[in-house]
Amino acid sequence: APIMAAIDSLRSGEASSQLSDDEVLRARRIIADHMRTATFILCDPKGSVKPGNVGANYVLRRLIRRAVRYARMLGIGEGFTVKLAETVCEKYKHVYPELAQNLEQCRIDLEAEEKRFNATLDKGEAMYKKVAEQLKAHSQTKISGKTAFKLYDTFGFPLEMTVEMAKKD
C-alpha cells in the first residue's frame, strides 16, 4: 500500500485521465512490482547485478525500463525510481536491513538507468513521429515491421510503444 500511495502522489491527473481505470490500475501494479524487485536486486549486499545487456543484468534493465514506460503513461516525471526505491526501503528495512545499507548505490544505479531510458524514449518518439508523418503524407496507415524493428534496433525504442502509438494514430 505505501508503494501504491507513493505512485499516486507522483501521478499527473491529466495523463491518467486518458486511460481507463483498469489501465491505470495495471500500470500502477506494474510500476510497484517492478520497482520493488529492482530495489531488492540493486540493494543486494553482493552488488553483482547492475542494469546491463546480458543475463540477470538485462532482466534488471528491462524491469526498470518497463516501470519507466508505465510511469510515463501515468504522467509520472523523471526521478520517480529513486523516490519509489526509498519507499520500498522504508517499508521493508526492518526485515531486510541491507536495503537501507545499500540504498545510496541503488539510487545512483536507478537514476542513471532512468535517465538513459528517458533519453532513448525521447529520441524514439521523435523518430516515430517522423515515420508517422511520412506515412500520412503517402496516405498509408500501417507501419512496416522493418520500420518498427529499426526503431527498436537502432534507437532502442520498445516495440510495445510503437504498437501503442500506432493504435492511437
Backbone as a printed PyTorch tensor [residue, N CA C, xyz], in Angstrom:
tensor([[[  0.8090,  -1.2100,   0.0000],
         [  0.0000,   0.0000,   0.0000],
         [  0.8530,   1.2750,   0.0000]],

        [[  1.9500,   1.3370,   0.7710],
         [  2.7510,   2.5640,   0.7360],
         [  3.3600,   2.8390,  -0.6420]],

        [[  3.7020,   1.7770,  -1.3560],
         [  4.2870,   1.9530,  -2.6870],
         [  3.2280,   2.4910,  -3.6460]],

        [[  2.0280,   1.9440,  -3.5750],
         [  0.9360,   2.4280,  -4.4340],
         [  0.6020,   3.8830,  -4.0860]],

        [[  0.6120,   4.2190,  -2.8080],
         [  0.3470,   5.6010,  -2.3930],
         [  1.4230,   6.5380,  -2.9360]],

        [[  2.6720,   6.0870,  -2.9140],
         [  3.7700,   6.9030,  -3.4530],
         [  3.5900,   7.1040,  -4.9540]],

        [[  3.1750,   6.0680,  -5.6530],
         [  2.9220,   6.1910,  -7.0940],
         [  1.8150,   7.2080,  -7.3360]],

        [[  0.7390,   7.1060,  -6.5760],
         [ -0.3870,   8.0310,  -6.7460],
         [  0.0170,   9.4770,  -6.4700]],

        [[  0.9140,   9.6790,  -5.5310],
         [  1.3390,  11.0490,  -5.2100],
         [  2.1760,  11.6610,  -6.3310]],

        [[  2.7400,  10.8250,  -7.1850],
         [  3.5870,  11.3030,  -8.2770],
         [  2.8420,  11.4510,  -9.5990]],

        [[  1.6340,  10.9150,  -9.6750],
         [  0.8800,  10.8690, -10.9330],
         [  0.3620,  12.2320, -11.3650]],

        [[  0.2450,  12.3690, -12.6810],
         [ -0.3780,  13.5430, -13.2720],
         [ -1.8070,  13.1660, -13.6390]],

        [[ -2.7730,  13.8770, -13.1140],
         [ -4.1680,  13.5740, -13.3960],
         [ -4.5000,  13.6830, -14.8720]],

        [[ -3.8390,  14.6260, -15.5470],
         [ -4.1170,  14.8460, -16.9720],
         [ -3.7590,  13.6260, -17.8130]],

        [[ -2.5830,  13.0690, -17.6030],
         [ -2.1600,  11.8980, -18.3760],
         [ -3.0250,  10.6940, -18.0490]],

        [[ -3.3470,  10.5200, -16.7810],
         [ -4.1340,   9.3670, -16.3510],
         [ -5.5780,   9.4420, -16.8160]],

        [[ -6.0760,  10.6390, -17.0720],
         [ -7.4810,  10.7870, -17.4620],
         [ -7.7620,  10.1840, -18.8340]],

        [[ -6.7250,   9.9550, -19.6230],
         [ -6.8990,   9.3650, -20.9480],
         [ -6.9400,   7.8420, -20.8940]],

        [[ -6.7370,   7.2730, -19.7110],
         [ -6.7060,   5.8300, -19.5390],
         [ -7.9350,   5.3550, -18.7730]],

        [[ -8.3210,   4.1180, -19.0050],
         [ -9.4210,   3.5390, -18.2300],
         [ -8.9220,   3.2330, -16.8220]],

        [[ -9.8480,   3.0210, -15.9050],
         [ -9.4710,   2.6720, -14.5340],
         [ -8.6530,   1.3820, -14.4990]],

        [[ -9.0150,   0.4250, -15.3410],
         [ -8.2670,  -0.8390, -15.4010],
         [ -6.8460,  -0.6150, -15.8950]],

        [[ -6.6680,   0.2600, -16.8880],
         [ -5.3300,   0.5480, -17.4070],
         [ -4.4690,   1.2460, -16.3570]],

        [[ -5.0780,   2.1530, -15.6080],
         [ -4.3480,   2.8570, -14.5500],
         [ -3.9370,   1.8740, -13.4590]],

        [[ -4.8560,   1.0120, -13.0460],
         [ -4.5430,   0.0310, -12.0050],
         [ -3.4320,  -0.9050, -12.4660]],

        [[ -3.5200,  -1.3580, -13.6950],
         [ -2.4900,  -2.2530, -14.2420],
         [ -1.1350,  -1.5590, -14.2540]],

        [[ -1.0970,  -0.3170, -14.7020],
         [  0.1570,   0.4420, -14.7510],
         [  0.7240,   0.6220, -13.3430]],

        [[ -0.1290,   0.9660, -12.3900],
         [  0.3240,   1.1510, -11.0070],
         [  0.9210,  -0.1390, -10.4530]],

        [[  0.2590,  -1.2620, -10.7210],
         [  0.7450,  -2.5560, -10.2180],
         [  2.0830,  -2.9270, -10.8500]],

        [[  2.2080,  -2.6930, -12.1470],
         [  3.4700,  -2.9970, -12.8340],
         [  4.5950,  -2.1500, -12.2570]],

        [[  4.3450,  -0.8690, -12.1000],
         [  5.3690,   0.0270, -11.5480],
         [  5.7630,  -0.4340, -10.1430]],

        [[  4.7880,  -0.7010,  -9.2960],
         [  5.0690,  -1.1070,  -7.9150],
         [  5.8640,  -2.4100,  -7.8760]],

        [[  5.4160,  -3.4080,  -8.6070],
         [  6.1030,  -4.7090,  -8.5990],
         [  7.5160,  -4.6060,  -9.1630]],

        [[  7.6520,  -3.9010, -10.2770],
         [  8.9650,  -3.8030, -10.9220],
         [  9.9460,  -2.9900, -10.0790]],

        [[  9.4700,  -1.9260,  -9.4770],
         [ 10.3710,  -1.1000,  -8.6740],
         [ 10.7390,  -1.7870,  -7.3660]],

        [[  9.8180,  -2.5170,  -6.7850],
         [ 10.1400,  -3.2830,  -5.5760],
         [ 11.2360,  -4.3140,  -5.9110]],

        [[ 11.0400,  -5.0310,  -6.9930],
         [ 12.0170,  -6.0460,  -7.4040],
         [ 13.3730,  -5.4150,  -7.7250]],

        [[ 13.3610,  -4.3400,  -8.5010],
         [ 14.6140,  -3.6760,  -8.8690],
         [ 15.3500,  -3.1680,  -7.6290]],

        [[ 14.6210,  -2.6380,  -6.6760],
         [ 15.2450,  -2.1420,  -5.4440],
         [ 15.9020,  -3.2770,  -4.6710]],

        [[ 15.1990,  -4.3900,  -4.5420],
         [ 15.7880,  -5.5360,  -3.8350],
         [ 17.0350,  -6.0450,  -4.5610]],

        [[ 16.9890,  -6.1100,  -5.8720],
         [ 18.1500,  -6.5890,  -6.6280],
         [ 19.3380,  -5.6360,  -6.4550]],

        [[ 19.0680,  -4.3450,  -6.6060],
         [ 20.1630,  -3.3750,  -6.5250],
         [ 20.7220,  -3.2160,  -5.1100]],

        [[ 19.9280,  -3.5340,  -4.1060],
         [ 20.3890,  -3.4170,  -2.7210],
         [ 20.9930,  -4.7150,  -2.1890]],

        [[ 21.1080,  -5.7050,  -3.0370],
         [ 21.7230,  -6.9560,  -2.6170],
         [ 23.1560,  -6.6740,  -2.1700]],

        [[ 23.5530,  -7.1850,  -1.0130],
         [ 24.8970,  -6.8880,  -0.4980],
         [ 26.0380,  -7.2790,  -1.4480]],

        [[ 25.8390,  -8.2960,  -2.2620],
         [ 26.8920,  -8.6950,  -3.1960],
         [ 27.0680,  -7.6590,  -4.2960]],

        [[ 25.9890,  -6.9340,  -4.6320],
         [ 26.0630,  -5.8830,  -5.6440],
         [ 26.4930,  -6.3560,  -7.0110]],

        [[ 26.2170,  -7.6060,  -7.3110],
         [ 26.7220,  -8.1780,  -8.5570],
         [ 25.8310,  -7.9150,  -9.7690]],

        [[ 24.6030,  -7.4640,  -9.5460],
         [ 23.6950,  -7.2370, -10.6670],
         [ 23.4420,  -5.7340, -10.8100]],

        [[ 23.7670,  -5.2280, -11.9900],
         [ 23.5470,  -3.8230, -12.3510],
         [ 22.8430,  -3.8120, -13.6980]],

        [[ 22.0940,  -2.7590, -14.0230],
         [ 21.4490,  -2.7260, -15.3400],
         [ 22.4770,  -2.9130, -16.4510]],

        [[ 22.1980,  -3.8440, -17.3570],
         [ 23.1320,  -4.1290, -18.4310],
         [ 22.4840,  -4.8720, -19.5790]],

        [[ 23.3120,  -5.4800, -20.4110],
         [ 22.8260,  -6.0870, -21.6500],
         [ 22.7890,  -7.6090, -21.6480]],

        [[ 23.2650,  -8.2560, -20.5890],
         [ 23.3970,  -9.7110, -20.6100],
         [ 22.8530, -10.3150, -19.3150]],

        [[ 22.1680, -11.4340, -19.4410],
         [ 21.7390, -12.2310, -18.2930],
         [ 20.8850, -11.4750, -17.2950]],

        [[ 21.2180, -11.6550, -16.0160],
         [ 20.4500, -11.0220, -14.9430],
         [ 20.5000,  -9.4970, -15.0440]],

        [[ 21.6110,  -8.9710, -15.5300],
         [ 21.7260,  -7.5090, -15.6980],
         [ 20.6810,  -7.0030, -16.6850]],

        [[ 20.4510,  -7.7790, -17.7400],
         [ 19.4600,  -7.4030, -18.7490],
         [ 18.0450,  -7.4910, -18.1750]],

        [[ 17.7860,  -8.4980, -17.3840],
         [ 16.4690,  -8.6270, -16.7450],
         [ 16.2060,  -7.4150, -15.8570]],

        [[ 17.2040,  -7.0160, -15.0850],
         [ 17.0650,  -5.8330, -14.2320],
         [ 16.7970,  -4.5900, -15.0790]],

        [[ 17.5610,  -4.4160, -16.1490],
         [ 17.3510,  -3.2650, -17.0340],
         [ 15.9070,  -3.2510, -17.5490]],

        [[ 15.4090,  -4.3940, -17.9860],
         [ 14.0340,  -4.4840, -18.5150],
         [ 12.9990,  -4.1510, -17.4440]],

        [[ 13.2270,  -4.5830, -16.2040],
         [ 12.3060,  -4.2540, -15.1130],
         [ 12.2290,  -2.7440, -14.9140]],

        [[ 13.3770,  -2.1170, -14.8420],
         [ 13.4150,  -0.6640, -14.6280],
         [ 12.7810,   0.0600, -15.8090]],

        [[ 13.1350,  -0.3340, -17.0030],
         [ 12.6250,   0.3500, -18.1930],
         [ 11.1240,   0.1570, -18.3650]],

        [[ 10.6170,  -0.9950, -18.0160],
         [  9.1660,  -1.2010, -18.1100],
         [  8.4550,  -0.3100, -17.0890]],

        [[  9.0140,  -0.1750, -15.8920],
         [  8.4380,   0.7230, -14.8920],
         [  8.4520,   2.1620, -15.4020]],

        [[  9.5430,   2.5600, -16.0260],
         [  9.6380,   3.9260, -16.5700],
         [  8.5900,   4.1450, -17.6590]],

        [[  8.4300,   3.1530, -18.5090],
         [  7.4530,   3.2700, -19.6080],
         [  6.0380,   3.4560, -19.0650]],

        [[  5.6680,   2.6620, -18.0660],
         [  4.3280,   2.7860, -17.4980],
         [  4.1910,   4.0630, -16.6760]],

        [[  5.2660,   4.5050, -16.0590],
         [  5.2200,   5.7640, -15.3200],
         [  4.9300,   6.9290, -16.2700]],

        [[  5.5220,   6.8910, -17.4360],
         [  5.2540,   7.9460, -18.4250],
         [  3.7900,   7.9490, -18.8300]],

        [[  3.2080,   6.7610, -18.9360],
         [  1.7820,   6.6720, -19.2780],
         [  0.9210,   7.3690, -18.2290]],

        [[  1.3510,   7.3080, -16.9660],
         [  0.5900,   7.9170, -15.8730],
         [  0.9980,   9.3620, -15.6100]],

        [[  1.9000,   9.8780, -16.4250],
         [  2.3290,  11.2640, -16.2570],
         [  3.2850,  11.4600, -15.0920]],

        [[  3.9610,  10.4020, -14.7020],
         [  4.9350,  10.4940, -13.6170],
         [  6.2570,  10.9500, -14.2120]],

        [[  6.7950,  12.0030, -13.6450],
         [  8.0090,  12.6010, -14.1790],
         [  9.2790,  11.8890, -13.7700]],

        [[ 10.3720,  12.3540, -14.3440],
         [ 11.6940,  11.7750, -14.1020],
         [ 12.0650,  11.8790, -12.6270]],

        [[ 12.7890,  10.8990, -12.1620],
         [ 13.2350,  10.8760, -10.7720],
         [ 12.3610,  10.0130,  -9.8740]],

        [[ 11.3320,   9.4350, -10.4290],
         [ 10.4010,   8.6480,  -9.6150],
         [ 11.0230,   7.3540,  -9.1070]],

        [[ 11.9740,   6.7800,  -9.8670],
         [ 12.5290,   5.4890,  -9.4620],
         [ 13.2210,   5.5870,  -8.1030]],

        [[ 13.9330,   6.6720,  -7.8830],
         [ 14.6230,   6.8640,  -6.6140],
         [ 13.6110,   7.0440,  -5.4900]],

        [[ 12.5670,   7.8130,  -5.7470],
         [ 11.5370,   8.0250,  -4.7140],
         [ 10.8630,   6.7100,  -4.3330]],

        [[ 10.5710,   5.8780,  -5.3220],
         [  9.9310,   4.6010,  -5.0260],
         [ 10.9020,   3.6460,  -4.3320]],

        [[ 12.1720,   3.6960,  -4.6970],
         [ 13.1700,   2.8570,  -4.0100],
         [ 13.2490,   3.2460,  -2.5370]],

        [[ 13.1750,   4.5230,  -2.2670],
         [ 13.1870,   4.9880,  -0.8760],
         [ 11.9540,   4.4920,  -0.1290]],

        [[ 10.8160,   4.4820,  -0.7970],
         [  9.5790,   3.9740,  -0.1880],
         [  9.6970,   2.4780,   0.0860]],

        [[ 10.2310,   1.7330,  -0.8670],
         [ 10.4370,   0.2880,  -0.6920],
         [ 11.3650,   0.0490,   0.4990]],

        [[ 12.4420,   0.7960,   0.5580],
         [ 13.4070,   0.6590,   1.6400],
         [ 12.7400,   0.9160,   2.9880]],

        [[ 11.9820,   1.9730,   3.0600],
         [ 11.3070,   2.3260,   4.3110],
         [ 10.3320,   1.2220,   4.7360]],

        [[  9.6310,   0.6670,   3.7850],
         [  8.6270,  -0.3710,   4.0700],
         [  9.2640,  -1.6750,   4.5450]],

        [[ 10.4070,  -2.0500,   3.9830],
         [ 10.9750,  -3.3740,   4.2330],
         [ 12.2830,  -3.3880,   5.0270]],

        [[ 12.8240,  -2.2500,   5.4000],
         [ 14.1490,  -2.2350,   6.0350],
         [ 14.1870,  -2.9400,   7.3840]],

        [[ 13.0660,  -3.0220,   8.0510],
         [ 13.0660,  -3.7100,   9.3450],
         [ 13.2560,  -5.2200,   9.1690]],

        [[ 12.8750,  -5.7420,   8.0110],
         [ 13.0420,  -7.1650,   7.7270],
         [ 14.3340,  -7.4130,   6.9480]],

        [[ 14.6780,  -6.4760,   6.0540],
         [ 15.8660,  -6.5950,   5.2120],
         [ 16.7500,  -5.3580,   5.4160]],

        [[ 17.5800,  -5.3550,   6.4550],
         [ 18.4000,  -4.1720,   6.7520],
         [ 19.3640,  -3.7870,   5.6380]],

        [[ 19.7010,  -4.7500,   4.7650],
         [ 20.6280,  -4.4270,   3.6710],
         [ 20.0200,  -3.4270,   2.6920]],

        [[ 18.6970,  -3.2950,   2.6930],
         [ 18.0760,  -2.2800,   1.8330],
         [ 18.5800,  -0.8960,   2.2250]],

        [[ 18.5330,  -0.5920,   3.4980],
         [ 18.9870,   0.7260,   3.9670],
         [ 20.4940,   0.8770,   3.8110]],

        [[ 21.2220,  -0.2040,   4.0350],
         [ 22.6850,  -0.1550,   3.9540],
         [ 23.1740,   0.1320,   2.5370]],

        [[ 22.4240,  -0.3090,   1.5380],
         [ 22.8740,  -0.1970,   0.1470],
         [ 22.0110,   0.7470,  -0.6920]],

        [[ 21.1940,   1.5280,  -0.0330],
         [ 20.2650,   2.4000,  -0.7590],
         [ 20.9780,   3.4460,  -1.6080]],

        [[ 22.0830,   3.9700,  -1.1550],
         [ 22.7560,   5.0370,  -1.9180],
         [ 23.2110,   4.5430,  -3.2880]],

        [[ 23.8140,   3.3610,  -3.3410],
         [ 24.2410,   2.8190,  -4.6380],
         [ 23.0180,   2.4950,  -5.4950]],

        [[ 21.9630,   2.0230,  -4.8730],
         [ 20.7070,   1.7560,  -5.5830],
         [ 20.1880,   3.0350,  -6.2330]],

        [[ 20.2080,   4.1360,  -5.4970],
         [ 19.7600,   5.4340,  -6.0290],
         [ 20.5650,   5.8100,  -7.2750]],

        [[ 21.8760,   5.6570,  -7.1780],
         [ 22.7610,   6.0230,  -8.2920],
         [ 22.4250,   5.1920,  -9.5310]],

        [[ 22.2910,   3.8890,  -9.3430],
         [ 22.0110,   2.9920, -10.4700],
         [ 20.6400,   3.2720, -11.0870]],

        [[ 19.6320,   3.4790, -10.2490],
         [ 18.2830,   3.7500, -10.7600],
         [ 18.2290,   5.0730, -11.5170]],

        [[ 18.8260,   6.0890, -10.9380],
         [ 18.8070,   7.4070, -11.5790],
         [ 19.4860,   7.3640, -12.9480]],

        [[ 20.6110,   6.6830, -13.0290],
         [ 21.3470,   6.5970, -14.2910],
         [ 20.5300,   5.8400, -15.3430]],

        [[ 19.9430,   4.7080, -14.9640],
         [ 19.1740,   3.9180, -15.9320],
         [ 17.9070,   4.6500, -16.3620]],

        [[ 17.2530,   5.3080, -15.4280],
         [ 16.0450,   6.0630, -15.7740],
         [ 16.3710,   7.1910, -16.7560]],

        [[ 17.4540,   7.9040, -16.5230],
         [ 17.8530,   8.9830, -17.4330],
         [ 18.1860,   8.4420, -18.8240]],

        [[ 18.9440,   7.3370, -18.8520],
         [ 19.2920,   6.7340, -20.1500],
         [ 18.0380,   6.3510, -20.9200]],

        [[ 17.0990,   5.7090, -20.2410],
         [ 15.9150,   5.2340, -20.9440],
         [ 14.9980,   6.3870, -21.3350]],

        [[ 14.8790,   7.4020, -20.5220],
         [ 14.0760,   8.5690, -20.9130],
         [ 14.6570,   9.2360, -22.1500]],

        [[ 15.9710,   9.3130, -22.2430],
         [ 16.6070,   9.8660, -23.4460],
         [ 16.2980,   8.9830, -24.6570]],

        [[ 16.3600,   7.6830, -24.4610],
         [ 16.0320,   6.7340, -25.5330],
         [ 14.5880,   6.9210, -25.9860]],

        [[ 13.6790,   7.0440, -25.0270],
         [ 12.2600,   7.2150, -25.3700],
         [ 12.0230,   8.5340, -26.0960]],

        [[ 12.6680,   9.5860, -25.6580],
         [ 12.5020,  10.8880, -26.3200],
         [ 12.9550,  10.8150, -27.7760]],

        [[ 14.1200,  10.2060, -28.0190],
         [ 14.6200,  10.0600, -29.3930],
         [ 13.6860,   9.1740, -30.2110]],

        [[ 13.2740,   8.0650, -29.6120],
         [ 12.4020,   7.1240, -30.3130],
         [ 11.0500,   7.7310, -30.6590]],

        [[ 10.4860,   8.5000, -29.7420],
         [  9.2020,   9.1550, -30.0170],
         [  9.3410,  10.1650, -31.1510]],

        [[ 10.4460,  10.8910, -31.1640],
         [ 10.6770,  11.8570, -32.2470],
         [ 10.7910,  11.1270, -33.5900]],

        [[ 11.5140,  10.0070, -33.5990],
         [ 11.6450,   9.2270, -34.8380],
         [ 10.2960,   8.6310, -35.2490]],

        [[  9.5340,   8.1570, -34.2870],
         [  8.2130,   7.5980, -34.5880],
         [  7.3300,   8.6700, -35.2420]],

        [[  7.3580,   9.8700, -34.6960],
         [  6.5290,  10.9570, -35.2430],
         [  6.9100,  11.2680, -36.6890]],

        [[  8.2090,  11.2340, -36.9830],
         [  8.6450,  11.4610, -38.3660],
         [  8.1140,  10.3690, -39.2830]],

        [[  8.2040,   9.1310, -38.8240],
         [  7.7030,   7.9940, -39.6070],
         [  6.1980,   8.1380, -39.8220]],

        [[  5.4690,   8.4760, -38.7720],
         [  4.0150,   8.6130, -38.8720],
         [  3.6290,   9.7320, -39.8410]],

        [[  4.3710,  10.8320, -39.8040],
         [  4.1000,  11.9360, -40.7350],
         [  4.3450,  11.5120, -42.1750]],

        [[  5.4150,  10.7630, -42.4050],
         [  5.7130,  10.2790, -43.7540],
         [  4.6240,   9.3320, -44.2500]],

        [[  4.1490,   8.4750, -43.3760],
         [  3.0740,   7.5540, -43.7590],
         [  1.8120,   8.3190, -44.1380]],

        [[  1.4580,   9.3050, -43.3240],
         [  0.2580,  10.1100, -43.5980],
         [  0.4110,  10.8630, -44.9150]],

        [[  1.6020,  11.3720, -45.1820],
         [  1.8520,  12.1040, -46.4190],
         [  1.6600,  11.2180, -47.6430]],

        [[  1.8690,   9.9200, -47.4680],
         [  1.7010,   8.9720, -48.5720],
         [  0.3960,   8.1790, -48.4520]],

        [[ -0.5050,   8.6830, -47.6210],
         [ -1.8180,   8.0540, -47.4060],
         [ -1.7140,   6.5970, -46.9750]],

        [[ -0.7060,   6.2910, -46.1820],
         [ -0.5470,   4.9420, -45.6460],
         [ -0.9600,   4.9380, -44.1780]],

        [[ -1.4290,   3.7870, -43.7210],
         [ -1.9260,   3.7140, -42.3470],
         [ -1.1920,   2.6960, -41.4790]],

        [[ -0.2590,   1.9530, -42.0580],
         [  0.4330,   0.9210, -41.2800],
         [  1.9390,   1.1190, -41.3140]],

        [[  2.5420,   0.9030, -40.1450],
         [  3.9960,   0.9300, -40.0390],
         [  4.4950,  -0.4730, -40.3620]],

        [[  5.4820,  -0.5630, -41.1910],
         [  6.0150,  -1.8810, -41.5570],
         [  6.7830,  -2.4900, -40.3990]],

        [[  6.8870,  -3.8010, -40.4260],
         [  7.6890,  -4.5000, -39.4280],
         [  9.1450,  -4.0690, -39.4910]],

        [[  9.6180,  -3.8000, -40.6950],
         [ 11.0040,  -3.3500, -40.8880],
         [ 11.2360,  -2.0160, -40.1720]],

        [[ 10.2740,  -1.1030, -40.2860],
         [ 10.3980,   0.2080, -39.6460],
         [ 10.3190,   0.0720, -38.1260]],

        [[  9.3740,  -0.7470, -37.6520],
         [  9.2490,  -0.9630, -36.2100],
         [ 10.5330,  -1.5760, -35.6510]],

        [[ 11.1140,  -2.5110, -36.4020],
         [ 12.3610,  -3.1280, -35.9650],
         [ 13.4980,  -2.1100, -35.9470]],

        [[ 13.5330,  -1.2420, -36.9470],
         [ 14.5740,  -0.2150, -36.9870],
         [ 14.4580,   0.7210, -35.7760]],

        [[ 13.2310,   1.0990, -35.4270],
         [ 13.0340,   1.9420, -34.2490],
         [ 13.5790,   1.2550, -33.0030]],

        [[ 13.3850,  -0.0520, -32.9200],
         [ 13.8690,  -0.8070, -31.7650],
         [ 15.3780,  -1.0210, -31.8340]],

        [[ 15.8410,  -1.5480, -32.9440],
         [ 17.2380,  -1.9480, -33.0650],
         [ 18.1930,  -0.7570, -33.0950]],

        [[ 17.8170,   0.2810, -33.8030],
         [ 18.6990,   1.4390, -33.9600],
         [ 18.5620,   2.4320, -32.8070]],

        [[ 17.3210,   2.6530, -32.3690],
         [ 17.0790,   3.6970, -31.3680],
         [ 16.7060,   3.1460, -29.9970]],

        [[ 16.5080,   1.8310, -29.8800],
         [ 16.1470,   1.2400, -28.5940],
         [ 14.7100,   1.5000, -28.1930]],

        [[ 13.8980,   1.9250, -29.1580],
         [ 12.5070,   2.2620, -28.8710],
         [ 11.6920,   0.9750, -28.7790]],

        [[ 11.0500,   0.7190, -27.6330],
         [ 10.3440,  -0.5510, -27.4400],
         [  9.2380,  -0.7930, -28.4680]],

        [[  9.1820,  -2.0150, -28.9560],
         [  8.1540,  -2.3980, -29.9210],
         [  6.7560,  -2.1360, -29.3640]],

        [[  6.5560,  -2.4170, -28.0650],
         [  5.2390,  -2.1950, -27.4550],
         [  4.8030,  -0.7330, -27.5870]],

        [[  5.7580,   0.1780, -27.4640],
         [  5.4160,   1.6020, -27.5770],
         [  5.0760,   1.9560, -29.0200]],

        [[  5.7850,   1.3670, -29.9660],
         [  5.4640,   1.6010, -31.3780],
         [  4.0360,   1.1350, -31.6550]],

        [[  3.6930,  -0.0380, -31.1500],
         [  2.3410,  -0.5840, -31.3560],
         [  1.2970,   0.3150, -30.6950]],

        [[  1.5380,   0.7230, -29.4530],
         [  0.5880,   1.5880, -28.7420],
         [  0.3780,   2.9180, -29.4660]],

        [[  1.4760,   3.5250, -29.9080],
         [  1.3700,   4.8110, -30.5800],
         [  0.6760,   4.6490, -31.9290]],

        [[  0.9450,   3.5510, -32.6330],
         [  0.3110,   3.3160, -33.9220],
         [ -1.1940,   3.1400, -33.7660]],

        [[ -1.6180,   2.4880, -32.6870],
         [ -3.0640,   2.3030, -32.4370],
         [ -3.7650,   3.6360, -32.2380]],

        [[ -3.0730,   4.5880, -31.5910],
         [ -3.6660,   5.8950, -31.3270],
         [ -3.7400,   6.7390, -32.5990]],

        [[ -2.7580,   6.5370, -33.4950],
         [ -2.7220,   7.3260, -34.7330],
         [ -3.6830,   6.7230, -35.6800]]])
